[in-house]
Amino acid sequence: MQTIKMSQNIILILDESGSMCDLTENTLGMVNNFINDQKNKNPNAILSLFLFNNNMREIYKSVNIQNVPKFTDYHPGGPTALYDTVGNIIVEHSYKYNVTMLIVTDGEDNSSRLYTQGNVANFVNSLQKERGWQFLFFGANREITQIGQNIGMNVCQTFDATPNGIDELSQQMSDLILLL
């Protein structure tokens, strides 16, 4: 009997708040490097990409990684609604299996209105148990990484919110996602 392997659903959630302004070019490069790496190492993956500040924008919706074009639409500004973004995306995609959600942020939530840290932690816990979701959280420092731990992320990593730190982040993300 042959086992059929389901495509990995990658949901990448990227901070587009004002504090990311100085890292715009490096962030574009980081995302494109990550996508290219996945095209080579994870060729059947399905990618959804969301950007957030006080609003959420869906850039790619369940696109085969091989068909994902170069990412160019990144314009940081505004506050950080991390919990609303993660909560809304989880609710929208909760029916899926084989999901790895990656969250990249340099700041704390300061503008969510719909979801709290507790709501998101409950969603995360439920999807880990019931659907086998994996969650990777990349925060700009230990305080931000603690937020990922507080909402139940499987893996929480720190990155330097500098041009070099952002450049190295795509490799860090690719290395970890392929271990899951």
N, C-alpha and C positions, 0 to 999 in steps of 0.2 A: 504494500500500500504506500503510495507516494504522499508525502506531506506537502500541503500547499502553504507557502509562506506569504502572509499578508504584507502588503506594502506598508512601510512605516509612515505614519502621518506625523509630520513635523509642523508644529505651530510655533512660530517665532514671534515673540512680542518684544518690540523695541521701543525704548523711551525716546520720545521726540520732544521733550520739554525744553524750556529755555536754557537750562543748565548744560545742555548738550551742544549749544551753538558753536563753541570753539572746537568741537570735534566732528563737525559735519563731514568733511572730506574723508577723514579716517573711518567714520562710521559707515559711509557709503562703501568704502573699500573693504571693510570688515564683512559687511553683509554679502557683497559680491564674491569675496574669497570663500566665505562659508558655502554659498550656493554652488560655486564651481567645485569645491572640494566634495560636496554631497553628490554632485553629478557624476564624479569619478568613483567615489567610494560607496555610495548608497544610491545606485542608479534608478531604482524603482520607487524612491521616496516620493511622497506627496507633500507639497509645501503650502502652508497658509502663512502669510506675513501680515502682521498688524503693527501699526504705529500708534503711540498714544502720548498725549499730554493731558489737557482737561477734556479732550475729545479722543475718540478712537477712529482710526482709519484702516480699512482693510485694503491692502495693496494687492495681494495674491490670495485667491480662494481655492484651496484644494487643487493646485496645479501640479502635474507631474514635474518633478525636478528637472527633467530634460527639456521641458518647455518654458521654464522660467526665464524671462528676459533680464537683461542687466537692470539692476535697481538704481534708480536715479531720483526718486521722488522723496526727498528727505529735507524738511524745513523746520528745524527746532524752534520752539516758542511756547510760552504758556506754562501753567503749573502741571503737577503730576497726579493723575487719577489712576494710580496703579490698581487698587482694589476693584474699582468699577470696571476697568478694562479686563482684568483677569476673570472677574465674575461673569461679565457679559459673554466673553469668549467661551468659558467653560459651559455656560448654559446653552449656547448655540451649538457647540460641538460635542456635548456629553453623550450622544448616541454612538460615537465612534470608538473603535478598539485600536490597539497598537499605536497609541498616541504618545509622542514625546513633546512636551511643551517646554520651550526655552524662553526665559524672561531675562532681558538685559535692561538694567536701570542704574542711574547714578544718583538717584534721590529717593527720599521717602514720599509716601502718599501724602498729598496736602490738599486734595480737592475732590475726593470721591464723595458721592452723595447717595448712591444706591446700595453699595456693599461695604461691609466692614471687614477688618482683618479676620474676625471670627467666622463670618460668612464664607469667606474665601478658604479658610482653613478647613471648614466642614466640607466644602465642595471638593477640595484637593484630596482629603482623606477618603471620601466616598469613591472618587474615581480611581484612586490607587487600589482600593480593595475590590471594587466591583468590575472595573474595566481594565485594570492593569496599566493605567497611565503612569508615565514617568515624568517627573518635573525637575528641570535644571534651572537654577536661579543664579544669575551673575550680577553681583552688586559691586559698586565702586569702592566700597570700603567695608570694614567689619560691621559697622552699625547697619549699613544697608543689607549686608548679607544676613544679619540677624533677622531682618524682616522676612527673608525667604524661609528661614528656619521656623519662624513663628507661624507661617502659613502652611507649613508641612512639606516643603519642597524636599525631594529625594536627595538632591545634590545642591549645595550652595558653595559657590566659588567667588573669590574676590578678584577684581581686575583693577588696574590703575586707570583712572579717568584722565589719561594723557594720550597724546597721539601714538606713542609706542605701545602703551597698554591696550588701546583699542585695536591696533594692528595685530597684536598677539592673541586677541580674544577669539578671532575666527578659528584659529588652530586649536585653541583650548576647547571651544564648543564642538568642533568636529571630532576631536579625540574622545571627548566624553560621550557624545551621542552614539558613536560606533561601538562603545563598550556595552550599551544597553541591549 
